[in-house]
Amino acid sequence: MGLKELIYEPGSVKGEAVSKVESHTPKIEAPNKVKAGEIFKVKVWVGPHPNTVEHSIRWIELYFEEQNRPFNPVLIGRYEFTPVYSEPVVEAYLKISKPGRLIAIEYCNLHGLWESSKEIGVE
């Protein structure tokens, strides 16, 4: 079994996981198109979701898959969260020169890995 089979995505989940899509899929807020080389903000969050020691989002990773780049995707950052004290919300500031796709992966200690993505164009 490869890593891809271990990650849940909306539209491909089955069984009990279907009821977890809304509360576990990372949401990505970013412009649809940016100017080459200019800084823009990306916000990624998960929820509503419990935030207890027994059940919480432990980390979010953000990647950028640049169009026509070998060795994709590039890890932008990994953000770890402490249950109870922190919330699974991340703001990152990026600068890209080519279009591509943002990919967010989050880990819930009870329900595993969940992924979403968003295309970003460049002017």
Secondary structure by P-SEA (a helix, b strand, c coil): ccccccccccccccccccccccccbbbbbccccccccbbbbbbbbbccccccccccccbbbbbbbcccccccccccbbbbbbccccccbbbbbbcccbbbbbbbbbbbccccccbbbbbbbcc
